[in-house]
Amino acid sequence: MSYGYSQRLVEANQQADTESLGVVLGRRCIELGISVNQVADKLGVSRATVYNWFWGSSVPDRQRSERIAKFMQTLKKSK
């Protein structure tokens, strides 16, 4: 069951640097209501990692960035 995103996370994501692919991914997932669990499962990482990307406190490595880019392409198609 997904409870949505906290206001703190949404605000932190909005203020984070969009140079980070993780932040951009976070904005898109928040906009579409895609849960952190779904993202973590799809990308093969922990929920904590996804939260760190969304917050902008860490950035995805190159391998994960490629997977994120592919995942985001599927999100564009689903809108």
Protein Blocks (a to p, Z undefined) as FASTA:
>chain_A
ZZbjafklmmmmmmpcfkbmklmmmmmmmmnopafklmmmmnopafklmmmmmnopaccd
fklmmmmmmmmmmmmmmZZ
